[in-house]
Amino acid sequence: MKYMMFVCTDTEPETDESRVPDIEVWVEENDTAGRRVTGNVLAPPSAATTVRVRGGEVLLTDGPFAETKEVIVGFDILECADLDEAIAVAAAHPMAYGGRVELRPYADR
């Protein structure tokens, strides 16, 4: 099963940084196991372009659509046996400690 994992900042990070796993180790372990299909860090929200079409006209807005304190800073696409495995992978990600990680399964089509 494929999952999109959004890696986000959070206003309440883990205060004990000694408990935070190393990102390079997380990437290597999940790449080697075949659970991480791809992933990357994203440019800051100030680099975003929001695209909408209204009345047949393309409307562009510089920056993010919504101003929030939490920001999506990266993503990973996971291939896991089930939600339990995806949760275990997400819980081991460093941003689960310093931010938050949101999992979304691919929709059935």
VMD Tcl script that builds the backbone (N, CA, C; Angstrom):
set m [mol new atoms 327]
animate dup $m
set s [atomselect $m all]
$s set {name element resname resid chain x y z} {
  {N N MET 1 A 0.834 -1.166 0.000}
  {CA C MET 1 A 0.000 0.000 0.000}
  {C C MET 1 A 0.885 1.237 0.000}
  {N N LYS 2 A 0.523 2.226 -0.824}
  {CA C LYS 2 A 1.308 3.455 -0.884}
  {C C LYS 2 A 0.697 4.526 0.004}
  {N N TYR 3 A 1.590 5.287 0.646}
  {CA C TYR 3 A 1.209 6.396 1.516}
  {C C TYR 3 A 2.038 7.616 1.161}
  {N N MET 4 A 1.384 8.767 1.162}
  {CA C MET 4 A 2.102 10.037 1.085}
  {C C MET 4 A 2.338 10.447 2.530}
  {N N MET 5 A 3.582 10.758 2.841}
  {CA C MET 5 A 3.923 11.191 4.188}
  {C C MET 5 A 4.341 12.660 4.112}
  {N N PHE 6 A 3.519 13.525 4.654}
  {CA C PHE 6 A 3.839 14.946 4.710}
  {C C PHE 6 A 4.671 15.186 5.969}
  {N N VAL 7 A 5.801 15.838 5.799}
  {CA C VAL 7 A 6.689 16.155 6.909}
  {C C VAL 7 A 6.499 17.636 7.225}
  {N N CYS 8 A 6.045 17.931 8.440}
  {CA C CYS 8 A 5.640 19.300 8.786}
  {C C CYS 8 A 6.337 19.791 10.046}
  {N N THR 9 A 6.440 21.104 10.155}
  {CA C THR 9 A 6.905 21.700 11.392}
  {C C THR 9 A 5.758 21.659 12.393}
  {N N ASP 10 A 6.068 21.977 13.633}
  {CA C ASP 10 A 5.057 21.976 14.686}
  {C C ASP 10 A 5.444 23.029 15.709}
  {N N THR 11 A 4.471 23.578 16.368}
  {CA C THR 11 A 4.746 24.608 17.371}
  {C C THR 11 A 5.185 24.017 18.708}
  {N N GLU 12 A 5.093 22.683 18.869}
  {CA C GLU 12 A 5.466 22.035 20.123}
  {C C GLU 12 A 6.423 20.874 19.873}
  {N N PRO 13 A 7.691 21.172 19.517}
  {CA C PRO 13 A 8.634 20.086 19.233}
  {C C PRO 13 A 9.100 19.366 20.501}
  {N N GLU 14 A 9.664 18.182 20.320}
  {CA C GLU 14 A 10.291 17.425 21.406}
  {C C GLU 14 A 11.397 18.292 22.003}
  {N N THR 15 A 11.450 18.392 23.309}
  {CA C THR 15 A 12.455 19.253 23.942}
  {C C THR 15 A 13.786 18.537 24.172}
  {N N ASP 16 A 13.780 17.217 24.231}
  {CA C ASP 16 A 15.010 16.446 24.443}
  {C C ASP 16 A 15.541 15.989 23.090}
  {N N GLU 17 A 16.444 16.777 22.515}
  {CA C GLU 17 A 16.960 16.480 21.172}
  {C C GLU 17 A 17.812 15.220 21.128}
  {N N SER 18 A 18.272 14.736 22.266}
  {CA C SER 18 A 19.077 13.515 22.277}
  {C C SER 18 A 18.252 12.297 21.873}
  {N N ARG 19 A 16.944 12.401 21.941}
  {CA C ARG 19 A 16.048 11.288 21.584}
  {C C ARG 19 A 15.687 11.282 20.109}
  {N N VAL 20 A 16.037 12.340 19.366}
  {CA C VAL 20 A 15.641 12.479 17.961}
  {C C VAL 20 A 16.557 11.629 17.080}
  {N N PRO 21 A 15.977 10.742 16.253}
  {CA C PRO 21 A 16.784 9.903 15.368}
  {C C PRO 21 A 17.495 10.730 14.292}
  {N N ASP 22 A 18.520 10.156 13.700}
  {CA C ASP 22 A 19.276 10.789 12.627}
  {C C ASP 22 A 18.543 10.578 11.298}
  {N N ILE 23 A 18.337 11.659 10.542}
  {CA C ILE 23 A 17.598 11.564 9.278}
  {C C ILE 23 A 18.315 10.687 8.253}
  {N N GLU 24 A 19.631 10.760 8.212}
  {CA C GLU 24 A 20.386 9.942 7.243}
  {C C GLU 24 A 20.197 8.452 7.515}
  {N N VAL 25 A 20.165 8.083 8.780}
  {CA C VAL 25 A 19.942 6.687 9.158}
  {C C VAL 25 A 18.524 6.268 8.761}
  {N N TRP 26 A 17.537 7.131 9.032}
  {CA C TRP 26 A 16.150 6.829 8.681}
  {C C TRP 26 A 16.012 6.606 7.170}
  {N N VAL 27 A 16.600 7.500 6.381}
  {CA C VAL 27 A 16.518 7.382 4.919}
  {C C VAL 27 A 17.177 6.088 4.453}
  {N N GLU 28 A 18.386 5.817 4.924}
  {CA C GLU 28 A 19.121 4.614 4.521}
  {C C GLU 28 A 18.355 3.340 4.866}
  {N N GLU 29 A 17.842 3.265 6.092}
  {CA C GLU 29 A 17.103 2.063 6.510}
  {C C GLU 29 A 15.867 1.835 5.655}
  {N N ASN 30 A 15.117 2.896 5.370}
  {CA C ASN 30 A 13.870 2.735 4.621}
  {C C ASN 30 A 14.098 2.586 3.126}
  {N N ASP 31 A 15.154 3.188 2.594}
  {CA C ASP 31 A 15.510 2.956 1.192}
  {C C ASP 31 A 15.949 1.503 0.993}
  {N N THR 32 A 16.804 1.022 1.893}
  {CA C THR 32 A 17.312 -0.344 1.803}
  {C C THR 32 A 16.187 -1.366 1.917}
  {N N ALA 33 A 15.223 -1.098 2.787}
  {CA C ALA 33 A 14.102 -2.020 2.993}
  {C C ALA 33 A 13.040 -1.902 1.895}
  {N N GLY 34 A 13.172 -0.903 1.021}
  {CA C GLY 34 A 12.194 -0.719 -0.055}
  {C C GLY 34 A 10.908 -0.056 0.383}
  {N N ARG 35 A 10.897 0.517 1.583}
  {CA C ARG 35 A 9.682 1.168 2.074}
  {C C ARG 35 A 9.571 2.617 1.606}
  {N N ARG 36 A 10.696 3.251 1.305}
  {CA C ARG 36 A 10.688 4.655 0.871}
  {C C ARG 36 A 10.884 4.681 -0.635}
  {N N VAL 37 A 9.836 5.092 -1.359}
  {CA C VAL 37 A 9.884 5.147 -2.820}
  {C C VAL 37 A 10.665 6.374 -3.269}
  {N N THR 38 A 10.365 7.518 -2.668}
  {CA C THR 38 A 11.067 8.769 -2.950}
  {C C THR 38 A 10.743 9.751 -1.842}
  {N N GLY 39 A 11.449 10.841 -1.810}
  {CA C GLY 39 A 11.187 11.886 -0.834}
  {C C GLY 39 A 12.159 13.025 -1.028}
  {N N ASN 40 A 11.810 14.182 -0.474}
  {CA C ASN 40 A 12.686 15.334 -0.595}
  {C C ASN 40 A 12.250 16.428 0.359}
  {N N VAL 41 A 13.149 17.356 0.565}
  {CA C VAL 41 A 12.866 18.565 1.325}
  {C C VAL 41 A 12.253 19.562 0.352}
  {N N LEU 42 A 11.321 20.378 0.828}
  {CA C LEU 42 A 10.678 21.384 -0.017}
  {C C LEU 42 A 11.251 22.772 0.256}
  {N N ALA 43 A 11.186 23.640 -0.746}
  {CA C ALA 43 A 11.568 25.038 -0.573}
  {C C ALA 43 A 10.593 25.673 0.419}
  {N N PRO 44 A 10.949 26.811 1.007}
  {CA C PRO 44 A 10.066 27.440 1.992}
  {C C PRO 44 A 8.755 27.918 1.378}
  {N N PRO 45 A 7.736 28.130 2.217}
  {CA C PRO 45 A 6.433 28.581 1.715}
  {C C PRO 45 A 6.507 29.854 0.878}
  {N N SER 46 A 7.479 30.694 1.134}
  {CA C SER 46 A 7.612 31.929 0.353}
  {C C SER 46 A 7.893 31.650 -1.117}
  {N N ALA 47 A 8.367 30.447 -1.440}
  {CA C ALA 47 A 8.648 30.078 -2.831}
  {C C ALA 47 A 7.439 29.447 -3.524}
  {N N ALA 48 A 6.347 29.259 -2.789}
  {CA C ALA 48 A 5.156 28.598 -3.339}
  {C C ALA 48 A 4.414 29.503 -4.323}
  {N N THR 49 A 3.744 28.867 -5.241}
  {CA C THR 49 A 2.808 29.538 -6.143}
  {C C THR 49 A 1.489 28.782 -6.042}
  {N N THR 50 A 0.435 29.482 -5.693}
  {CA C THR 50 A -0.890 28.884 -5.605}
  {C C THR 50 A -1.620 29.149 -6.916}
  {N N VAL 51 A -2.184 28.105 -7.512}
  {CA C VAL 51 A -2.862 28.193 -8.803}
  {C C VAL 51 A -4.340 27.878 -8.613}
  {N N ARG 52 A -5.195 28.773 -9.114}
  {CA C ARG 52 A -6.644 28.560 -9.099}
  {C C ARG 52 A -7.180 28.967 -10.468}
  {N N VAL 53 A -8.282 28.355 -10.866}
  {CA C VAL 53 A -8.977 28.770 -12.084}
  {C C VAL 53 A -10.384 29.186 -11.679}
  {N N ARG 54 A -10.742 30.409 -12.011}
  {CA C ARG 54 A -12.071 30.947 -11.697}
  {C C ARG 54 A -12.596 31.670 -12.933}
  {N N GLY 55 A -13.787 31.285 -13.345}
  {CA C GLY 55 A -14.396 31.912 -14.513}
  {C C GLY 55 A -13.534 31.761 -15.761}
  {N N GLY 56 A -12.804 30.652 -15.868}
  {CA C GLY 56 A -11.954 30.407 -17.025}
  {C C GLY 56 A -10.617 31.130 -16.980}
  {N N GLU 57 A -10.368 31.895 -15.933}
  {CA C GLU 57 A -9.115 32.649 -15.816}
  {C C GLU 57 A -8.203 31.980 -14.792}
  {N N VAL 58 A -6.920 31.843 -15.159}
  {CA C VAL 58 A -5.927 31.291 -14.246}
  {C C VAL 58 A -5.462 32.403 -13.310}
  {N N LEU 59 A -5.632 32.159 -12.008}
  {CA C LEU 59 A -5.234 33.136 -10.996}
  {C C LEU 59 A -4.038 32.583 -10.221}
  {N N LEU 60 A -2.985 33.363 -10.117}
  {CA C LEU 60 A -1.781 32.944 -9.412}
  {C C LEU 60 A -1.570 33.815 -8.183}
  {N N THR 61 A -1.151 33.179 -7.110}
  {CA C THR 61 A -0.821 33.898 -5.887}
  {C C THR 61 A 0.565 33.448 -5.454}
  {N N ASP 62 A 1.448 34.391 -5.200}
  {CA C ASP 62 A 2.763 34.047 -4.670}
  {C C ASP 62 A 2.616 33.666 -3.214}
  {N N GLY 63 A 3.341 32.631 -2.812}
  {CA C GLY 63 A 3.307 32.186 -1.426}
  {C C GLY 63 A 2.220 31.152 -1.212}
  {N N PRO 64 A 2.112 30.667 0.013}
  {CA C PRO 64 A 1.139 29.609 0.304}
  {C C PRO 64 A -0.283 30.141 0.291}
  {N N PHE 65 A -1.235 29.245 0.064}
  {CA C PHE 65 A -2.650 29.622 0.051}
  {C C PHE 65 A -3.110 30.045 1.434}
  {N N ALA 66 A -2.670 29.319 2.453}
  {CA C ALA 66 A -3.094 29.623 3.829}
  {C C ALA 66 A -1.871 29.916 4.689}
  {N N GLU 67 A -1.972 30.936 5.488}
  {CA C GLU 67 A -0.912 31.255 6.445}
  {C C GLU 67 A -1.142 30.430 7.709}
  {N N THR 68 A -0.180 29.591 8.043}
  {CA C THR 68 A -0.280 28.796 9.259}
  {C C THR 68 A 1.077 28.777 9.949}
  {N N LYS 69 A 1.085 28.404 11.202}
  {CA C LYS 69 A 2.343 28.267 11.919}
  {C C LYS 69 A 3.041 26.976 11.526}
  {N N GLU 70 A 2.269 25.938 11.202}
  {CA C GLU 70 A 2.831 24.678 10.756}
  {C C GLU 70 A 3.053 24.747 9.249}
  {N N VAL 71 A 4.184 24.226 8.794}
  {CA C VAL 71 A 4.555 24.306 7.385}
  {C C VAL 71 A 4.963 22.921 6.904}
  {N N ILE 72 A 4.541 22.534 5.701}
  {CA C ILE 72 A 5.030 21.294 5.084}
  {C C ILE 72 A 6.445 21.569 4.595}
  {N N VAL 73 A 7.418 20.853 5.138}
  {CA C VAL 73 A 8.817 21.084 4.792}
  {C C VAL 73 A 9.403 19.969 3.938}
  {N N GLY 74 A 8.654 18.893 3.757}
  {CA C GLY 74 A 9.146 17.793 2.943}
  {C C GLY 74 A 8.076 16.735 2.779}
  {N N PHE 75 A 8.435 15.702 2.038}
  {CA C PHE 75 A 7.496 14.602 1.804}
  {C C PHE 75 A 8.276 13.330 1.547}
  {N N ASP 76 A 7.610 12.226 1.747}
  {CA C ASP 76 A 8.121 10.913 1.370}
  {C C ASP 76 A 6.946 10.101 0.870}
  {N N ILE 77 A 7.192 9.284 -0.115}
  {CA C ILE 77 A 6.191 8.325 -0.565}
  {C C ILE 77 A 6.645 6.971 -0.056}
  {N N LEU 78 A 5.780 6.336 0.700}
  {CA C LEU 78 A 6.103 5.058 1.326}
  {C C LEU 78 A 5.337 3.923 0.668}
  {N N GLU 79 A 5.946 2.776 0.605}
  {CA C GLU 79 A 5.299 1.537 0.173}
  {C C GLU 79 A 5.361 0.605 1.364}
  {N N CYS 80 A 4.225 0.400 2.019}
  {CA C CYS 80 A 4.169 -0.404 3.241}
  {C C CYS 80 A 3.090 -1.473 3.120}
  {N N ALA 81 A 3.236 -2.503 3.908}
  {CA C ALA 81 A 2.261 -3.599 3.885}
  {C C ALA 81 A 0.887 -3.125 4.337}
  {N N ASP 82 A 0.871 -2.209 5.316}
  {CA C ASP 82 A -0.406 -1.747 5.867}
  {C C ASP 82 A -0.175 -0.460 6.657}
  {N N LEU 83 A -1.247 0.068 7.228}
  {CA C LEU 83 A -1.155 1.313 7.994}
  {C C LEU 83 A -0.247 1.158 9.210}
  {N N ASP 84 A -0.266 0.006 9.865}
  {CA C ASP 84 A 0.584 -0.194 11.036}
  {C C ASP 84 A 2.059 -0.039 10.685}
  {N N GLU 85 A 2.464 -0.597 9.557}
  {CA C GLU 85 A 3.864 -0.460 9.137}
  {C C GLU 85 A 4.167 0.997 8.790}
  {N N ALA 86 A 3.255 1.674 8.107}
  {CA C ALA 86 A 3.453 3.082 7.761}
  {C C ALA 86 A 3.575 3.939 9.017}
  {N N ILE 87 A 2.787 3.649 10.024}
  {CA C ILE 87 A 2.868 4.386 11.291}
  {C C ILE 87 A 4.224 4.159 11.951}
  {N N ALA 88 A 4.712 2.934 11.936}
  {CA C ALA 88 A 6.020 2.641 12.532}
  {C C ALA 88 A 7.129 3.395 11.802}
  {N N VAL 89 A 7.059 3.450 10.481}
  {CA C VAL 89 A 8.052 4.188 9.689}
  {C C VAL 89 A 7.971 5.673 10.006}
  {N N ALA 90 A 6.759 6.211 10.054}
  {CA C ALA 90 A 6.571 7.641 10.339}
  {C C ALA 90 A 7.027 7.987 11.751}
  {N N ALA 91 A 6.744 7.125 12.712}
  {CA C ALA 91 A 7.122 7.388 14.103}
  {C C ALA 91 A 8.631 7.393 14.299}
  {N N ALA 92 A 9.364 6.736 13.410}
  {CA C ALA 92 A 10.824 6.704 13.498}
  {C C ALA 92 A 11.478 7.887 12.786}
  {N N HIS 93 A 10.689 8.681 12.068}
  {CA C HIS 93 A 11.230 9.843 11.337}
  {C C HIS 93 A 11.574 10.952 12.339}
  {N N PRO 94 A 12.706 11.624 12.168}
  {CA C PRO 94 A 13.092 12.695 13.104}
  {C C PRO 94 A 12.041 13.786 13.270}
  {N N MET 95 A 11.302 14.110 12.224}
  {CA C MET 95 A 10.305 15.173 12.346}
  {C C MET 95 A 9.083 14.744 13.132}
  {N N ALA 96 A 8.931 13.454 13.413}
  {CA C ALA 96 A 7.869 13.031 14.327}
  {C C ALA 96 A 8.187 13.543 15.732}
  {N N TYR 97 A 9.458 13.827 15.984}
  {CA C TYR 97 A 9.903 14.375 17.270}
  {C C TYR 97 A 9.919 15.899 17.251}
  {N N GLY 98 A 10.446 16.478 16.179}
  {CA C GLY 98 A 10.601 17.929 16.119}
  {C C GLY 98 A 9.462 18.639 15.424}
  {N N GLY 99 A 8.602 17.893 14.789}
  {CA C GLY 99 A 7.480 18.469 14.061}
  {C C GLY 99 A 6.299 17.536 14.120}
  {N N ARG 100 A 5.751 17.247 12.958}
  {CA C ARG 100 A 4.673 16.269 12.864}
  {C C ARG 100 A 4.738 15.617 11.500}
  {N N VAL 101 A 4.221 14.418 11.426}
  {CA C VAL 101 A 4.216 13.658 10.185}
  {C C VAL 101 A 2.783 13.213 9.928}
  {N N GLU 102 A 2.279 13.535 8.750}
  {CA C GLU 102 A 0.912 13.152 8.386}
  {C C GLU 102 A 0.970 12.081 7.310}
  {N N LEU 103 A 0.259 11.001 7.526}
  {CA C LEU 103 A 0.184 9.904 6.556}
  {C C LEU 103 A -1.162 9.949 5.845}
  {N N ARG 104 A -1.121 9.793 4.531}
  {CA C ARG 104 A -2.366 9.659 3.764}
  {C C ARG 104 A -2.205 8.514 2.785}
  {N N PRO 105 A -3.107 7.526 2.857}
  {CA C PRO 105 A -3.034 6.439 1.886}
  {C C PRO 105 A -3.466 6.942 0.508}
  {N N TYR 106 A -2.900 6.326 -0.502}
  {CA C TYR 106 A -3.365 6.614 -1.850}
  {C C TYR 106 A -4.830 6.184 -1.943}
  {N N ALA 107 A -5.642 6.953 -2.606}
  {CA C ALA 107 A -7.063 6.633 -2.757}
  {C C ALA 107 A -7.236 5.473 -3.717}
  {N N ASP 108 A -8.213 4.626 -3.427}
  {CA C ASP 108 A -8.560 3.547 -4.348}
  {C C ASP 108 A -9.269 4.144 -5.540}
  {N N ARG 109 A -8.871 3.748 -6.718}
  {CA C ARG 109 A -9.518 4.265 -7.937}
  {C C ARG 109 A -9.943 3.145 -8.809}
}
mol reanalyze $m
mol bondsrecalc $m
mol representation Tube
mol addrep $m
